[in-house]
Amino acid sequence: MRTVSFTQMSEGTREDYLLLAELEERQVRELPDRLLKALEALQNSFDGYQVSRYEHSLQAATRAHRDGRDEEYVVATLLHDLGDDLAPENHSEFAAVILRPYVRDEVHWIIKHHGAFQMYYYAHHYGLDRNVRDRYRDSPHYQACVDFCERYDQSSFDPAYDTLPLEFFEPMVRRVFAKPKHS
């Protein structure tokens, strides 16, 4: 394995940084593989539901695809809960940060805020404010996030739903993550 010569970044040479650029390019190119693997890891996530978080994600993406949503939207829907295991208190932001360079503003905003919007369906059972989403009412993406949660997120816990397999979505993931749209 090739490595840089330095132990402090300030000591790096042009050759060191060219090597790192080459390795980073490979890292970026392999991002879809790591995302798909991380999604598969959700098969053992979240006891108590009738479906795993993996099945929930596939089901939500299947619904979005069958509704005619574009690939960015479908892929974002597929990955919307990717942070549940590693960032349970801010999983929405976790997924949104990953998606940000690859999706349009509206899709990024939906994924970033879906956790707060999803509270509409359950927060009152915990004695919390179910209308937390109202703080975002002035956003041009407010209704789109309401629709996302209603159509794809809160409704995708059905073990009998005819869900498409991950292999169906894999080419979409690879196309969406092929080139960043934003820096």
N, C-alpha and C positions, 0 to 999 in steps of 0.2 A: 504494500500500500504506500502510495506517495504521500508525503507530508511536507508541510512548510518548514523552513529553517528557523523560524523565530519562536521565542517564548513570550514575547510581548509584541502586540500588534505594531507598535511604533518602530520596531526593528525589521519589519517585513520588507522584502525586496519586490521588485516588479515581477520576477519569476514566481515568487510566493503567491502574489495576488492573482496572477494569471492562472496558476494552478487552482486556487480557490474559486475563481470565476468558472472555470471548467467544471469543477465538482458541484458548484451551486447550480449550474445549468442542468446537470444530470438530476440533481435533487428536485428541481422544479419539474422537469420532464416526468419524473416518477411519482409526482404528487397524486395523480388519479389512482395509482395502485395503492398508495398508503391510505387514501380516503376510502376506497372500497374495502380495504382490510379493516379499517376502523369501524366502518358501518357493519361489517360482518361480526365484529366483536360485540355489537349490541345484542346479539342473539341471547346472551346470558345476562341481560340487563333488566332491571326493574321488576322484581317479583311483585305479585299482587294483581297485575293486569292479566286479561285473558290472552293477550298477545305480547310478545317481546317488543322491545323498543325497535329492534331490527324489522320485525313484521309490521309494526306501526309505521315505520318510515317507508317501507315498500308500499304499503297500502295507501298512505297519503300521496305518494308519488304516482301510483297507479290512478288514483282518483283525479289528480291534476292532469295527467296525460289524457285520460278519457274525456276530460272536460275541454280538451283542445289547447291547453296551456303550452307556451313555447318551451324550448329545451332549457333555457336559463331557469325558468320558473319551476319546471319539473325537477331539475337537478337540485335546486335550492330546497325544494320540498323534500326530496329524498334525504338531504343532509341536514335538515333543520334541527334535529335533535342530536346531532353528532356529539355535542358537548355534554350530554346528560351524565356520563360517567366521570369525566374529568373536571367539569365545571358545573356542578349541580345547582349552584346559586346564581349562575349567570350563563346558562347553557345557550341561550339565544344569542348573546353577544359573542360567545365562543364561535358558534357556527357562522355568524355574520362576518366576523373578522377573516375567516378562511375564504368565504365567498366573495368578499368585497372587490378584489381586483378583477373578478371574472363575470360579474353580473351588473345589470343596470341599477341605478339608485333605488327605484321602487322595490325591486326584489330584495336588495340588501336591507332596506328599511323594514320590510315585512319580517324578514328572518330575525333581524336585530330586536324587534319589539314583540314578536309573537308570544313570548313568555308572559308579558304583562297582559296582553290581550286575551290569552288563554285563561287567565284567572277569572274571567267573567263566568266560566262554567263551574267553578268549584270554590272560589275564595270565601263565599258566604257560608259554606259548610264549616269553615274554620273560624268564623267570626271576623273575617277580614273583608275589606272593600272589594266587591266584585267588579266595580267600575273604575279600577285603576287606569284602564285604557283611556278613559275620558280626558286624562291630562294631555293626550296626544291629539285631541279632537281637531286642532287647527292644522294638523299635518295634511298635505295633499294625498298622503298614502294611508290615512286613517281607515277609510272604508275598504281599501284593498287588504289591509291586515285583518279587519273584521271578517271579510269574506274568506281569507286564507284559513283562519281559525275555524270558521263555521263549516266550510266545505271540505277541508282537507285534514286539519289537525284534530279537532275534537271528535270528529266522526270516524276516525280510523283506528278503532280498537275492536274490530269485529272479526273474530276468528273464522267466520263463514264467508267472508268477502273473497271474491275471486281475484287475488292479488298477483300481479305480474312478478316474475323472478328478477333477481338482481342482474342477471345476464342481459335482460331486456334493456336495462338502464345504463349498463356499462359503456356502450358507445356514446351515449349522451354525455356522461360524465367526462369522458376523454375529449369530446369536442368542446365542451364548455371550458374545461381547464387547459385547453391547448395553447391559449394565448391570453394574457391579461388584457382587459379592456381599459382598466384604470391603473394608475401607478400609486 
